[in-house]
Amino acid sequence: MTQFVRTADEHFSNLPNFGFAPNYHTWQDLRMHYLDEGPKDGPVMLLLHGMPTWSFLYRDVIPVLVEAGYRCIAPDHMGFGRSDKPTDIHWYTIARHTEILTSLIVELDLQNITLVCQDWGGPTGLAQAATMPERFSDLAIMNTWLHHPEYEYSDGIKRWNSGWHEGGTFARKTPDIGLLLVLSAGLMEPGSFMSAFIDGTDPQLTGVAADMYAGFSAPYQGLPDEGFNGYRRFPLSIPVDNYHNGNAAAQTLHYRTLLNWSSMGKGCHFIWGCTDDVFTEAWGRQWAEQMNARFDPLPDAGHFPQNTHGQRLAELILDGKD
C-alpha cells in the first residue's frame, strides 16, 4: 500500500474566484483530483499545471473557455492540490506522473483535446500528444520545454534546481511555497519574501496578494513535512542533473516526434511570458519556429502567465484556434 497524506477538504473551502466542484480519478490505491467544467459533449481543453501550483492556477482561464463552449479538464498532479500526496520522495518520477495522466485521459475517454501546458505540464502533457495523437487536435504551449541533447538550460533553471538541493534556499522543512506565486506576480518585494519564507515573519498580504496566497498555500495546510515531497521532487527531476528521474530519454523522443506535428494537420500555438528567466523568450520563439507555429508574446508576463494574465491568455488560446 502506498503511504500518503491527504489535505483536509476544509482547507479548500471558500477559495477566492474558485467555485469549482472537485472530481476524483482513482489510480492504483491513490486519488487524483481534477476539475471538469463546461459541457460534457464539448471539445476538450486539458489544462496542465507545473511546480509549485495546482488547478487553482487556471481559475481565471476556465470561465472564459467554458463560456466559449469548451469542456475544461484541469487535473492536479499527485502530490499537488487536492490530489493524494505520497510521502516517499522516491515515489515521484516524471514517468509516473505521465502514466497517471494517461490513465485519466483514457478513463474519461477524452477526444478532440486542446492541450494547454506550462512548466512540468509540458513534459507530462506533450508526452500524451506524442503517444496518443489521435486524441489531440491542438497544442497551446507556454513557458515549458522538452529535454533534448541540444537544449541549453538557462541560469534560471540551474538556480532553481540548486535551490532545492541540501543547503539551498528552498531545502527546508514545510517550505511556504505559496509565497513564490505572490512574488512572481510582482505583488511582494523580494526582501519581504525572504523574511517571510526563511524567518517566518508575517508577510502582511492584503487584497489580491492575500487571495492568491490563500489559493496556492491551501494544498499544504496542516500537512507534515513529508507531504511536501511532491514539490521537492519536481525541481530535483530536471534533467540538468537528474537524467533518469526526469524521464529525459522519453522527453527527447517526444520532442523529436512533435516536430512533425503540423505535418499531421494539427494545430500548434505558443503563448509566452517574456520576462521569464527560466524558459526564455528566445527559447520559446526558437521552438515555435521549429514547429511552424504561431508565437504570441506576453511582454509583461513571467513564468506563470495563467496567474497574472488569465483573461488575456484564454482569449489568445481561443484566437489561436480560429
SULVENFEN-V181295 format. One record per pair of residues at least 24 apart in sequence whose C-alpha atoms are under 6 Angstrom apart, sorted by the first residue. I is the first residue (numbers start at 0). GAP is how many residues later the second one is. D is the distance in whole Angstrom. If there is no record, write none. Layout:
i = (I & I)
gap = (GAP & GAP)
d = (D & D)
This chain:
i = (2 & 2 & 3 & 3 & 3 & 4 & 5 & 10 & 14 & 15 & 17 & 30 & 30 & 31 & 32 & 32 & 32 & 32 & 33 & 33 & 33 & 34 & 34 & 35 & 35 & 36 & 36 & 37 & 37 & 37 & 38 & 41 & 41 & 42 & 42 & 42 & 43 & 43 & 43 & 43 & 44 & 44 & 44 & 45 & 45 & 45 & 46 & 46 & 47 & 47 & 48 & 49 & 49 & 49 & 53 & 53 & 56 & 57 & 59 & 60 & 60 & 60 & 78 & 80 & 84 & 86 & 86 & 88 & 92 & 93 & 93 & 94 & 97 & 110 & 111 & 111 & 112 & 113 & 113 & 114 & 114 & 115 & 116 & 117 & 117 & 117 & 118 & 118 & 126 & 129 & 136 & 137 & 137 & 137 & 138 & 139 & 139 & 140 & 141 & 141 & 141 & 142 & 142 & 145 & 145 & 146 & 146 & 146 & 147 & 155 & 155 & 156 & 160 & 172 & 173 & 177 & 177 & 177 & 258 & 267 & 268 & 268 & 269 & 270 & 270 & 270 & 271 & 271 & 272 & 272 & 272 & 272 & 272 & 273 & 273 & 273 & 274 & 274 & 275 & 275)
gap = (83 & 84 & 81 & 82 & 83 & 80 & 78 & 207 & 200 & 195 & 41 & 52 & 53 & 51 & 42 & 43 & 49 & 50 & 40 & 41 & 42 & 38 & 39 & 36 & 37 & 34 & 35 & 28 & 32 & 33 & 32 & 28 & 29 & 27 & 28 & 69 & 26 & 27 & 28 & 69 & 27 & 68 & 69 & 27 & 69 & 70 & 27 & 69 & 69 & 73 & 72 & 69 & 70 & 71 & 26 & 27 & 250 & 248 & 250 & 249 & 250 & 253 & 151 & 138 & 142 & 139 & 140 & 140 & 152 & 152 & 153 & 152 & 26 & 24 & 24 & 25 & 24 & 24 & 25 & 24 & 25 & 24 & 24 & 24 & 25 & 26 & 24 & 25 & 127 & 124 & 129 & 128 & 129 & 130 & 129 & 129 & 130 & 129 & 128 & 129 & 130 & 129 & 136 & 105 & 109 & 101 & 104 & 105 & 104 & 121 & 122 & 121 & 74 & 52 & 51 & 35 & 38 & 39 & 32 & 25 & 24 & 25 & 25 & 24 & 25 & 26 & 25 & 26 & 25 & 28 & 29 & 30 & 32 & 24 & 25 & 27 & 26 & 27 & 26 & 27)
d = (6 & 6 & 5 & 4 & 5 & 5 & 5 & 6 & 6 & 6 & 6 & 6 & 6 & 4 & 6 & 6 & 6 & 5 & 5 & 4 & 6 & 5 & 5 & 6 & 5 & 6 & 5 & 5 & 6 & 4 & 5 & 5 & 5 & 5 & 6 & 6 & 6 & 5 & 6 & 5 & 5 & 6 & 5 & 5 & 5 & 6 & 5 & 5 & 5 & 5 & 5 & 5 & 4 & 5 & 6 & 5 & 6 & 6 & 5 & 5 & 6 & 5 & 5 & 5 & 6 & 5 & 6 & 5 & 5 & 5 & 6 & 6 & 5 & 5 & 5 & 5 & 6 & 5 & 6 & 5 & 6 & 5 & 5 & 5 & 5 & 5 & 6 & 4 & 6 & 6 & 6 & 6 & 4 & 6 & 5 & 5 & 6 & 5 & 6 & 5 & 5 & 6 & 5 & 6 & 6 & 6 & 5 & 6 & 5 & 5 & 4 & 5 & 5 & 6 & 5 & 6 & 5 & 5 & 5 & 5 & 5 & 5 & 5 & 6 & 5 & 6 & 5 & 6 & 5 & 4 & 5 & 6 & 6 & 6 & 5 & 6 & 6 & 5 & 4 & 5)
